[in-house]
Amino acid sequence: MHEHPLVELIREISTARLTGALRLARERAKMVVYFDDGEIIYAISNLRVFRMSECLRRWGMIKESEIAAAAETVSDVETGAALVARGALTEEVLGELRARQLADMLRPAMLWIDGAWEFDARVRLTEDVRVQLGVSELLVEAARRLPQGFVVSRFSNPDEKLFPVPGASANLTLSTEEGFVMSRVIEPLTIRELLALSGLPSTQTFMALYALVNYGIVKRGSEPRAFNDEELQDAIALKSVSARAAVPKATKTAEAAPEKQPQATAPAAEEFDEERELQSLFARLGRADSYYEVLGVRRTASSGEIKKAYYSHAKRFHPDKFRQHTDAQLHARVETAFAEIAQAYDTLKDSQQRATYDLSLAAKSKPGARGKGSQSPRHTEMTGSKLRTLDGDAPATNSAPASAQVAEERFRRGVAALEQGDLNLALGLLSEAALVAPKNADYRAYFGRALASHAKTRRQAEMEFQAAIAIDGSNALYHIFLAELYRDIGLHRRAQAELERALSIEPQNTEARRLLDSLIVKK
C-alpha cells in the first residue's frame, strides 16, 4: 500500500465504476471493502472494536441488555436486523449507524502507507445491505492527515499536468492553503508552474494539492495507477456479465427491441443553442454593473443561491466545454467571460469580502460618488485568499517586521528578475512577497505583471491588478498595468476605460496617453 494507498485506490475504483471486493491487510488487521458500480456499499473488519455490538456500546446508543441479546447473532447484518425486530432501532437509525460504523472502519485504513491489497471483481456482497456513505469527506480528511513526506512523494513529476474540474462541488470547508492553491488551478498547468505561482512552501502546496485531488476539485494528468488497462477491462467485463445474469427473463424481450436512432439534426440544433446561449451571456455581462448581476442573482441572495448560480454557469459556460467546437476568437471571449464569473464568485462566496464589496456598492450609489475616473463597482473589490482594505493610503502588512523585511527583499529581487526577463524566478519571488504582505499594493501589482507574461495566468494577473487598485486606487500605474493586460487579450474597450482612469489621476502621464492614442487609432 506504499505504492497505492487506500485513498487513491478508492478514487480509482470509483472513477472506473468497478464492482467487487477490495481486500486489505496490515499486520494483524484485515478488512474487506465492497464496491458496487464504484460506490462503497459495505465493509467488514476482523478487529473486534469495529463489530456493530462494540460500536453501539462505545456510542451509548441503546441499552446494554438490548445489545447483549442481539450480539448472539453471527454477523453485523444480523445484529442490526435483530435490533430492528426487537424495536430497539428503526431502519432509518440503523442505516445511519451502519454509515458511522463504516466511516470508523475506513478512517484508520486510509492512513495505512504499508500493507497489502487485492481487488477481486468476481466477489459480490451476499448480504442484502447497502450503506449510504459520503466518502469525499473521508478522503479529504485522510489526505490532510497522511505524513507530509509520503504526500510529497506522490508528486514525482514536476511537468505533470493539473486540470480544474468544471462544476466540482465545494461543500467542504477548505483550509486557507487549499483555497489559495485552488485559486491558482483555474486552467491546466504543470506542477512546476503551480509551485511557482503558489508562493507557499512546496510541502504546503503539495499537501493542499493532494487534498484538492482527493476531493475531486483538481484532476491529475498522470496519477500513479493501481490497475492497468487489461485489469480494468476484465473487471468491467465481469460487471457486465453479472449485470446480464441478474436481469429477469421477462425483460429480455424488451431488450431485443431495436433502439430508436437519434435524429441527424440534433447535433446542429445543439450547436445553435450553444451559440445563442453564449451571445446572451456576452450581452448580459456587458450590461452588468455588479458581481451580483454577473452571476444573475439578487443582492439579497443567500450563500447557497450564489454557489448554485456559479456552478450552473460553470456547467454551461466553462471554457473547456467549447475548446473543440469554437474558433480561437470565440473561445478567448468565453475564457474572459468565465474569468469574470469566477471572479464574481470568489468575492461573493466569502462573507467578509462580500460585506466589504456591498459597502463599496453603497458608496458608489451615493450622488456624486462616481466621477469620470471612478471604477465600476464590480471592479472595486479585492480578490484573493484574504480580505483587503479599500482605503489603504500606504502599503501595510499583517506580518511581523521580520516578515515585512523578507517580503521587501523578495519584491526587490522579483522586480529585478522581471526586468531581466527571468519570468519563472520573478513569479516565485513576487508571489512570496504578495503572500506575506497581501495589503501592499506594489507587491500585488508587480506580481500581476509577472503573471501577465504567461497566457495561462492572465486571469490571475487581472485579479492581482484589481487587488492593487482596490488597495490604492490613486496610483495611475496600476491602471496602466491593467490596461496593458486588457489590450493584450483584445478587450480594447476595457483597456481604454482603465487608461482614462489613469489620466484622470495623472493628466500628464505620457505612457497612459500614448497607449490610449494607439487604441483610438486602431478603431
Secondary structure, 3 states (H helix, E strand, C coil): CCCCCHHHHHHHHHHHCCCEEEEEEECCEEEEEEEECCEEEEEEECCHHHCHHHHHHHHCCCCHHHHHHHCCCCCHHHHHHHHHHCCCCCHHHHHHHHHHHHHHHHHHHCCCCCCEEEEECCCCCCCCCCCCCCHHHHHHHHHHHCCHHHHHHCCCCCCCEEEECCCCCCCCCCCHHHHHHHHHCCCCEEHHHHHHHHCCCHHHHHHHHHHHHHHCCEEECCCCCCCCHHHHHHHHHHHHHHHHHCCCHHHHHHHHCCCCCCCCCHHHHHHHHHHHHHHHHHHHHHHCCCHHHHHCCCCCCCHHHHHHHHHHHHHHHCHHHHCCCCCHHHHHHHHHHHHHHHHHHHHHCCHHHHHHHHHHHHHHHCCCCCCCCCCCHHHCCCCCCCCCCCCCCCCCCCCCHHHHHHHHHHHHHHHHHHHCCCHHHHHHHHHHHHHHCCCCHHHHHHHHHHHHCCHHHHHHHHHHHHHHHHHCCCCHHHHHHHHHHHHHCCCHHHHHHHHHHHHHHCCCCHHHHHHHHHHHHHC
